[in-house]
Amino acid sequence: MGSNEIREKVLDTIKANIEEIEISAEQSDEDLLQHGMDSITFIQIVVALENTLEIEIPDEKLLLEEMGTLNKMINVVTAALNAKETI
């Protein structure tokens, strides 16, 4: 899966869980809490990503500090996909 496809899947999942969110490329490093994400929404997004992409995100990454921006989420998902492919 290419980086653009991963970005789109993560962004689609975020948009499906946070109403009326628009994240431009310039906002990829902005805290998603400022865009309406709360701790419950965060968990919903993580579960949706794991189910959709058939990955397991490591427990140490299941923190807002680790996945609180679009770019951070993409990096964690990419790492989980890469780990899945090496098994």
Residue, then its C-alpha position, 0 to 999 in steps of 0.5 A: m500500500g502506497s503512502n498516498e493510499i495510507r494517507e487517504k485511508v487514515l483521513d477517511t477514517i478520521k472524517a468518518n468519526i469527527e463530524e465536519i472536519e477538514i484537514s488540509a496538507e498544511q494542517s497535517d501536524e496540527d493537534l486533532l483535539q483542536h479539530g474536535m477529536d476527544s479520547i472516545t473519538f480517538i479510540q473509535i478511530v484507532v479501532a476503525l483503522e485496525n479493523t479496516l487495515e487488518i493491523e494491530i497498533p502497538d500498545e505503546k503507540l495508543l496515546l494521544e501524544e503518539m497519534g494526536t496529529l494526522n501525520k503521527m497517525i499516518n506514521v504509526v499506521t505505516a509502521a504497523l502495516n510494515a510490521k504486518e508485511t514482515i510476518 
